[in-house]
Amino acid sequence: MTMDLQTERCGVDGAAAAARRVIDALVRAGDISGADMAGIADRLNAVADDLEAQAPPLRDRLVNMWRGDGNTRHDPAAGPENPIAPPLAYTGRPDGSIESDVTLGLPYQGPPSSVHGGVSALLLDHTLGVANGWAGTSGMTAELTLRYHHPTPLFEPLTVTARQVSVDGRKIRTTGAIAAAGRTCVTAEGLFIAKPLPRPR
C-alpha cells in the first residue's frame, strides 16, 4: 500500500469514526436535550453538501469498492469507512474459527437496553461469511437461521464468533454466536452457496 493510499484511508476511517460519534450523540441527545438541533442540522447538511460535491460518479465508486483482494472496507458490519458499522475487527482462534469483540451503544437498540434482533442478524450473517473466507471457501448467503436465547445487552462487551462446519460441493455450512460475559445470547446456522456475484467493472 502506498503512503498516499495509507494517508487517504486513515483520513476516511477517521471521518467515519467521527460520524459514528455524531450518530451516537444524536441518539443519546434525542428530543430532550438543550442542543440547537436546527443549527446542528444546518452544519451536518453543509458537511454532506461538501462530500457530495467531491464524490466521484457512483459507477466509479462501485468499481473502486470492489477492486483488490476482496476485503471490503465499506460493509455495514465491519467496514472501517462505513459509519453505520460498529465496526467489527476479527482475529483467528486455534480451532479455525474467528472472533470479534465489540460493544454496541444506543444506535443499535431494539428492546430496552438490548441490541435489535436485526442488528444481531446482520453481525452474524457477516461474521459467518468472513469465517468462510478465513477457511478458504466463500459464498453467498442462501439461508440464515437464528435462535435468540437471551437479550443481547447494550453497553457491554460482546464476543461474536463463527466457524465453517462443512463444504459439500457448492454448499457451505457455517455456525456462529454472540455472547456476553460468557453467556450465549444468539446462535446462527448458515447455508452459503459458492457462487460469488460478478464485481462491477
Kinemage of the C-alpha trace (Angstrom):
@kinemage 1
@onewidth
@group {chain A} dominant
@subgroup {mainchain}
@vectorlist {calphas} color= white
{ca met a 1} P 0.000 0.000 0.000
{ca thr a 2} L 1.434 3.392 -0.986
{ca met a 3} L 1.839 6.203 1.524
{ca asp a 4} L -0.800 8.312 -0.278
{ca leu a 5} L -3.322 5.469 -0.081
{ca gln a 6} L -2.468 4.870 3.589
{ca thr a 7} L -2.998 8.565 4.323
{ca glu a 8} L -6.273 8.587 2.392
{ca arg a 9} L -7.547 5.523 4.252
{ca cys a 10} L -6.579 6.991 7.614
{ca gly a 11} L -8.493 10.114 6.625
{ca val a 12} L -11.684 8.342 5.580
{ca asp a 13} L -11.501 5.978 8.562
{ca gly a 14} L -11.167 8.975 10.870
{ca ala a 15} L -14.098 10.721 9.212
{ca ala a 16} L -16.233 7.576 9.548
{ca ala a 17} L -15.273 7.298 13.236
{ca ala a 18} L -16.305 10.921 13.743
{ca ala a 19} L -19.614 10.225 12.004
{ca arg a 20} L -20.171 7.295 14.389
{ca arg a 21} L -19.706 9.711 17.281
{ca val a 22} L -22.267 12.067 15.726
{ca ile a 23} L -24.789 9.250 15.252
{ca asp a 24} L -24.323 8.071 18.840
{ca ala a 25} L -24.552 11.621 20.211
{ca leu a 26} L -27.719 12.359 18.226
{ca val a 27} L -29.448 9.245 19.530
{ca arg a 28} L -28.326 9.993 23.088
{ca ala a 29} L -29.411 13.638 22.931
{ca gly a 30} L -32.757 12.938 21.262
{ca asp a 31} L -35.554 15.432 21.750
{ca ile a 32} L -34.899 16.054 25.450
{ca ser a 33} L -31.583 17.858 25.127
{ca gly a 34} L -30.947 21.574 25.097
{ca ala a 35} L -28.915 21.331 21.895
{ca asp a 36} L -29.701 23.604 18.960
{ca met a 37} L -30.835 20.762 16.708
{ca ala a 38} L -31.824 23.083 13.847
{ca gly a 39} L -28.342 24.596 13.882
{ca ile a 40} L -26.764 21.150 14.088
{ca ala a 41} L -28.849 20.030 11.099
{ca asp a 42} L -27.572 23.020 9.110
{ca arg a 43} L -23.954 22.168 9.987
{ca leu a 44} L -24.378 18.495 9.120
{ca asn a 45} L -26.100 19.352 5.841
{ca ala a 46} L -23.170 21.618 4.984
{ca val a 47} L -20.778 18.695 5.542
{ca ala a 48} L -22.984 16.463 3.373
{ca asp a 49} L -23.072 19.116 0.638
{ca asp a 50} L -19.262 19.275 0.660
{ca leu a 51} L -18.902 15.484 0.487
{ca glu a 52} L -21.467 15.166 -2.307
{ca ala a 53} L -19.687 17.865 -4.318
{ca gln a 54} L -16.391 15.930 -4.054
{ca ala a 55} L -17.811 12.428 -4.580
{ca pro a 56} L -16.925 10.572 -7.794
{ca pro a 57} L -19.646 9.192 -10.082
{ca leu a 58} L -21.482 6.299 -8.409
{ca arg a 59} L -20.298 3.777 -11.003
{ca asp a 60} L -16.650 4.730 -10.384
{ca arg a 61} L -17.135 4.368 -6.644
{ca leu a 62} L -18.739 0.928 -7.008
{ca val a 63} L -15.844 -0.276 -9.162
{ca asn a 64} L -13.329 1.112 -6.664
{ca met a 65} L -15.073 -0.532 -3.698
{ca trp a 66} L -14.610 -3.988 -5.212
{ca arg a 67} L -11.080 -3.566 -6.537
{ca gly a 68} L -8.348 -5.650 -4.895
{ca asp a 69} L -8.300 -8.857 -2.910
{ca gly a 70} L -11.940 -8.982 -1.902
{ca asn a 71} L -11.604 -7.485 1.581
{ca thr a 72} L -14.267 -4.805 1.673
{ca arg a 73} L -13.902 -1.633 3.717
{ca his a 74} L -17.439 -0.408 3.178
{ca asp a 75} L -19.762 -3.112 4.508
{ca pro a 76} L -22.241 -2.223 7.313
{ca ala a 77} L -20.842 -4.707 9.857
{ca ala a 78} L -17.048 -4.443 9.709
{ca gly a 79} L -16.266 -1.715 7.176
{ca pro a 80} L -13.961 0.875 8.777
{ca glu a 81} L -15.089 3.505 6.275
{ca asn a 82} L -18.813 2.882 6.871
{ca pro a 83} L -20.156 4.992 9.752
{ca ile a 84} L -23.068 2.646 10.470
{ca ala a 85} L -20.657 -0.277 11.086
{ca pro a 86} L -19.590 -0.782 14.749
{ca pro a 87} L -17.070 -1.849 13.146
{ca leu a 88} L -16.085 -5.450 13.873
{ca ala a 89} L -12.395 -6.477 13.715
{ca tyr a 90} L -11.681 -10.202 13.539
{ca thr a 91} L -8.953 -12.450 14.876
{ca gly a 92} L -8.397 -16.146 14.254
{ca arg a 93} L -8.669 -18.758 17.002
{ca pro a 94} L -6.729 -22.042 17.320
{ca asp a 95} L -9.816 -24.110 16.375
{ca gly a 96} L -10.083 -22.388 12.977
{ca ser a 97} L -12.918 -20.082 13.980
{ca ile a 98} L -12.851 -16.290 14.073
{ca glu a 99} L -13.999 -13.847 16.729
{ca ser a 100} L -14.554 -10.167 17.286
{ca asp a 101} L -15.149 -8.215 20.470
{ca val a 102} L -17.460 -5.218 20.241
{ca thr a 103} L -19.585 -3.016 22.488
{ca leu a 104} L -22.765 -1.599 20.947
{ca gly a 105} L -24.469 1.619 22.010
{ca leu a 106} L -27.880 3.257 21.620
{ca pro a 107} L -27.906 3.438 17.796
{ca tyr a 108} L -28.225 -0.380 17.803
{ca gln a 109} L -31.013 -0.629 20.404
{ca gly a 110} L -34.159 -2.677 19.861
{ca pro a 111} L -35.797 -3.765 23.151
{ca pro a 112} L -34.875 -1.660 26.205
{ca ser a 113} L -31.077 -1.640 26.721
{ca ser a 114} L -30.751 -4.554 24.283
{ca val a 115} L -29.418 -4.974 20.763
{ca his a 116} L -32.015 -5.026 17.990
{ca gly a 117} L -32.545 -8.564 16.684
{ca gly a 118} L -31.972 -7.405 13.117
{ca val a 119} L -28.614 -5.946 14.099
{ca ser a 120} L -27.643 -9.284 15.642
{ca ala a 121} L -28.639 -10.966 12.368
{ca leu a 122} L -26.519 -8.504 10.373
{ca leu a 123} L -23.445 -9.074 12.538
{ca leu a 124} L -23.813 -12.852 12.456
{ca asp a 125} L -24.510 -13.059 8.721
{ca his a 126} L -21.379 -11.049 8.031
{ca thr a 127} L -19.253 -12.921 10.556
{ca leu a 128} L -20.285 -16.291 9.125
{ca gly a 129} L -19.289 -15.005 5.703
{ca val a 130} L -15.905 -13.847 6.982
{ca ala a 131} L -15.387 -17.253 8.638
{ca asn a 132} L -15.927 -18.861 5.232
{ca gly a 133} L -13.295 -16.634 3.694
{ca trp a 134} L -10.958 -17.418 6.584
{ca ala a 135} L -11.461 -21.145 5.931
{ca gly a 136} L -10.803 -20.706 2.216
{ca thr a 137} L -14.224 -21.311 0.628
{ca ser a 138} L -16.621 -18.376 0.341
{ca gly a 139} L -20.147 -17.991 -0.969
{ca met a 140} L -23.408 -16.072 -0.886
{ca thr a 141} L -25.886 -16.482 1.961
{ca ala a 142} L -28.698 -18.831 0.923
{ca glu a 143} L -30.235 -19.445 4.346
{ca leu a 144} L -29.646 -17.986 7.798
{ca thr a 145} L -31.334 -19.453 10.874
{ca leu a 146} L -31.057 -17.595 14.163
{ca arg a 147} L -32.105 -18.518 17.657
{ca tyr a 148} L -32.379 -15.779 20.253
{ca his a 149} L -31.562 -17.335 23.638
{ca his a 150} L -31.284 -14.209 25.789
{ca pro a 151} L -31.461 -10.446 25.186
{ca thr a 152} L -28.149 -9.167 23.853
{ca pro a 153} L -27.094 -6.282 26.094
{ca leu a 154} L -26.007 -2.831 25.008
{ca phe a 155} L -23.024 -1.118 26.663
{ca glu a 156} L -21.332 -4.444 27.499
{ca pro a 157} L -18.529 -6.255 25.665
{ca leu a 158} L -19.894 -8.820 23.208
{ca thr a 159} L -17.976 -11.623 21.535
{ca val a 160} L -19.095 -12.552 18.025
{ca thr a 161} L -17.748 -15.887 16.758
{ca ala a 162} L -18.159 -18.094 13.699
{ca arg a 163} L -16.694 -21.273 12.219
{ca gln a 164} L -17.101 -23.069 8.916
{ca val a 165} L -18.507 -26.540 9.605
{ca ser a 166} L -18.540 -28.274 6.217
{ca val a 167} L -18.250 -27.899 2.453
{ca asp a 168} L -20.239 -30.220 0.179
{ca gly a 169} L -19.795 -29.224 -3.453
{ca arg a 170} L -21.032 -25.645 -3.668
{ca lys a 171} L -22.862 -25.861 -0.323
{ca ile a 172} L -21.076 -24.355 2.664
{ca arg a 173} L -22.392 -24.693 6.223
{ca thr a 174} L -21.257 -22.325 8.939
{ca thr a 175} L -22.245 -21.627 12.554
{ca gly a 176} L -21.799 -18.643 14.854
{ca ala a 177} L -22.870 -16.959 18.053
{ca ile a 178} L -22.995 -13.726 20.008
{ca ala a 179} L -22.143 -13.990 23.708
{ca ala a 180} L -21.951 -11.551 26.619
{ca ala a 181} L -19.970 -12.336 29.786
{ca gly a 182} L -19.725 -15.972 28.707
{ca arg a 183} L -23.489 -16.333 28.195
{ca thr a 184} L -24.782 -17.168 24.716
{ca cys a 185} L -27.295 -14.600 23.523
{ca val a 186} L -27.820 -15.541 19.858
{ca thr a 187} L -26.764 -18.536 17.763
{ca ala a 188} L -26.800 -18.833 13.982
{ca glu a 189} L -26.597 -21.546 11.353
{ca gly a 190} L -25.952 -20.539 7.776
{ca leu a 191} L -26.051 -22.189 4.371
{ca phe a 192} L -23.900 -20.487 1.759
{ca ile a 193} L -23.576 -21.213 -1.957
{ca ala a 194} L -20.139 -20.894 -3.539
{ca lys a 195} L -21.241 -18.690 -6.423
{ca pro a 196} L -19.991 -15.125 -5.960
{ca leu a 197} L -21.666 -12.237 -7.747
{ca pro a 198} L -19.675 -10.564 -10.541
{ca arg a 199} L -17.854 -7.417 -9.476
{ca pro a 200} L -18.671 -4.023 -11.018
{ca arg a 201} L -16.381 -3.071 -13.888
